[in-house]
Amino acid sequence: MNPSTNTTPRWLLYGATGYTGVLIAEEAVRRGHEPVLAGRSREKLAPLASRLGLDRVAVGLDDMRGLVSALEGLPLVVHAAGPFVHTSEPMVQACLSAGAHYLDITGEIPVFENTFRHDAEARRRGVVLMSGVGFDVVPTDCLARHVAEKVPGAHELDLAIAAVSQASAGTTKSAREGLPSGGFVRRGGHLRPWPMGKGVRRVRFSDKERTVVPIPWGDLVTAWHSTGIPNITTYLAQPAAVARALRFTFPLLQKLVAVGAVREQLARLVEAHVRGPDEALHQTGRSQVWAEARAPDGGRAEAWLEAPEAYAFTAKATVRAVEEVLAGALRGAFTPAQAFGADFVLSIEGVRRMDLSA
Ligand SMILES: NC(=O)c1ccc[n+]([C@@H]2O[C@H](COP(=O)([O-])OP(=O)(O)OC[C@H]3O[C@@H](n4cnc5c(N)ncnc54)[C@H](OP(=O)(O)O)[C@@H]3O)[C@@H](O)[C@H]2O)c1
């Protein structure tokens, strides 16, 4: 139930039968929501809808009329069907047409950029567009905003993630879509190519120090919107040998996935073997995030987050973001931290933040 209105939140969950879609549906029900489950496969939707006692609608993303009609009477869509470079735009268009808010769980840089391109139209249509309401990018986005608020005039922002989890098939496919573009950083307000494997360093997380390597995380777009800091590097913790080897292995990987037959074989292997974390890992896996903002005058702030396992976190953060959007009066394209503030992440069960300012 929504305590402010005493009504049961009803919204559309597209991609409900995917690994993460199921987690979001279960979390929504746990918090008293009644999402309508949607996706392209009637057969896959039926057992899930019946297990959770929810309505369902089968519609493809190539059926604009069907999408708009599925949205009739519903205020919001959570889009959980990725890779979003292929799926986001039709759903954004359906939402703009139907006057429904759009939230997704992407981590893909081109998708964040595309969502912000629709800002003016979203304002005109009176809806919110928000990409990245999952693990990518809620914890990093909120922590980036938090350290930026402590350092007026900050010109550099570093973010690092260490996650104990296992990628799902959908995440693996989305990462593969990003492979050809390679690495990026933000410099002088612009996205700049960055060779993968360059810039390996050590970062002190809240539990221990780890080796990290720059990776093109969604915050290269979102933290720029949330903080205005023009120089941003996003890092991922990796075993030191893997991080250093990336300089040589990454170009090889890029060449391999450029070959159609290899790509197809890889897709089959991912479908057959990549499952995402199991229930035990949901319960025990922890995620660590670190952020540091620096100003030219020497001002500096550092902060850390500890959060639940990334997919468990994604389900919780998504449903909390739905509640905030439905309760608020925002219109336009936003990052989670822009819309809800740096402390939003603290409203998610199991999250802890620590600070150090100089
Ligand atoms: N931000 C984050 O931290 C975060 C966390 C988790 C997941 N994700 C992202 O969320 C996406 C889904 O991940 P997942 O783990 O749930 O993957 P998954 O288990 O492979 O599920 C993907 C879902 O998307 C649907 N789908 C894919 N392409 C579609 C299309 N063209 N039209 C309609 N439906 C389509 C699939 O439907 P079918 O079953 O019919 O193929 C399935 O329901 C990925 O892009 C992943 O990277 C992000």
PDBQT file of the ligand as one rigid body, heavy atoms in Angstrom, charges set to zero:
ROOT
HETATM    1  N1  LIG A 401      21.188  -1.662 -13.360  1.00  0.00    +0.000 N 
HETATM    2  C1  LIG A 401      21.523  -2.809 -12.827  1.00  0.00    +0.000 C 
HETATM    3  O1  LIG A 401      22.240  -2.843 -11.861  1.00  0.00    +0.000 OA
HETATM    4  C2  LIG A 401      20.971  -4.061 -13.416  1.00  0.00    +0.000 A 
HETATM    5  C3  LIG A 401      20.709  -5.148 -12.585  1.00  0.00    +0.000 A 
HETATM    6  C4  LIG A 401      20.157  -6.285 -13.159  1.00  0.00    +0.000 A 
HETATM    7  C5  LIG A 401      19.910  -6.332 -14.528  1.00  0.00    +0.000 A 
HETATM    8  N2  LIG A 401      20.215  -5.254 -15.308  1.00  0.00    +0.000 N 
HETATM    9  C6  LIG A 401      19.950  -5.264 -16.735  1.00  0.00    +0.000 C 
HETATM   10  O2  LIG A 401      18.603  -5.645 -16.943  1.00  0.00    +0.000 OA
HETATM   11  C7  LIG A 401      18.485  -6.378 -18.149  1.00  0.00    +0.000 C 
HETATM   12  C8  LIG A 401      17.783  -7.679 -17.873  1.00  0.00    +0.000 C 
HETATM   13  O3  LIG A 401      18.605  -8.476 -17.077  1.00  0.00    +0.000 OA
HETATM   14  P1  LIG A 401      18.131  -9.923 -16.624  1.00  0.00    +0.000 P 
HETATM   15  O4  LIG A 401      19.133 -10.393 -15.679  1.00  0.00    +0.000 OA
HETATM   16  O5  LIG A 401      16.724  -9.898 -16.154  1.00  0.00    +0.000 OA
HETATM   17  O6  LIG A 401      18.206 -10.690 -18.037  1.00  0.00    +0.000 OA
HETATM   18  P2  LIG A 401      17.402 -11.947 -18.578  1.00  0.00    +0.000 P 
HETATM   19  O7  LIG A 401      17.167 -12.925 -17.508  1.00  0.00    +0.000 OA
HETATM   20  O8  LIG A 401      18.123 -12.362 -19.807  1.00  0.00    +0.000 OA
HETATM   21  O9  LIG A 401      15.980 -11.341 -18.999  1.00  0.00    +0.000 OA
HETATM   22  C9  LIG A 401      15.826 -10.464 -20.047  1.00  0.00    +0.000 C 
HETATM   23  C10 LIG A 401      14.342 -10.145 -20.200  1.00  0.00    +0.000 C 
HETATM   24  O10 LIG A 401      14.218  -9.174 -21.244  1.00  0.00    +0.000 OA
HETATM   25  C11 LIG A 401      13.321  -9.677 -22.233  1.00  0.00    +0.000 C 
HETATM   26  N3  LIG A 401      13.727  -9.182 -23.531  1.00  0.00    +0.000 N 
HETATM   27  C12 LIG A 401      14.977  -9.122 -24.061  1.00  0.00    +0.000 A 
HETATM   28  N4  LIG A 401      14.952  -8.589 -25.279  1.00  0.00    +0.000 NA
HETATM   29  C13 LIG A 401      13.661  -8.279 -25.523  1.00  0.00    +0.000 A 
HETATM   30  C14 LIG A 401      12.980  -7.696 -26.630  1.00  0.00    +0.000 A 
HETATM   31  N5  LIG A 401      13.631  -7.324 -27.727  1.00  0.00    +0.000 N 
HETATM   32  N6  LIG A 401      11.646  -7.526 -26.544  1.00  0.00    +0.000 NA
HETATM   33  C15 LIG A 401      10.964  -7.897 -25.440  1.00  0.00    +0.000 A 
HETATM   34  N7  LIG A 401      11.542  -8.465 -24.361  1.00  0.00    +0.000 NA
HETATM   35  C16 LIG A 401      12.870  -8.653 -24.409  1.00  0.00    +0.000 A 
HETATM   36  C17 LIG A 401      13.420 -11.175 -22.133  1.00  0.00    +0.000 C 
HETATM   37  O11 LIG A 401      12.269 -11.751 -22.684  1.00  0.00    +0.000 OA
HETATM   38  P3  LIG A 401      12.292 -13.231 -23.317  1.00  0.00    +0.000 P 
HETATM   39  O12 LIG A 401      12.367 -14.163 -22.156  1.00  0.00    +0.000 OA
HETATM   40  O13 LIG A 401      11.027 -13.303 -24.058  1.00  0.00    +0.000 OA
HETATM   41  O14 LIG A 401      13.533 -13.320 -24.171  1.00  0.00    +0.000 OA
HETATM   42  C18 LIG A 401      13.509 -11.332 -20.604  1.00  0.00    +0.000 C 
HETATM   43  O15 LIG A 401      12.230 -11.213 -20.016  1.00  0.00    +0.000 OA
HETATM   44  C19 LIG A 401      19.905  -6.508 -18.695  1.00  0.00    +0.000 C 
HETATM   45  O16 LIG A 401      20.111  -5.501 -19.657  1.00  0.00    +0.000 OA
HETATM   46  C20 LIG A 401      20.783  -6.266 -17.493  1.00  0.00    +0.000 C 
HETATM   47  O17 LIG A 401      22.040  -5.759 -17.821  1.00  0.00    +0.000 OA
HETATM   48  C21 LIG A 401      20.751  -4.134 -14.772  1.00  0.00    +0.000 A 
ENDROOT
TORSDOF 0
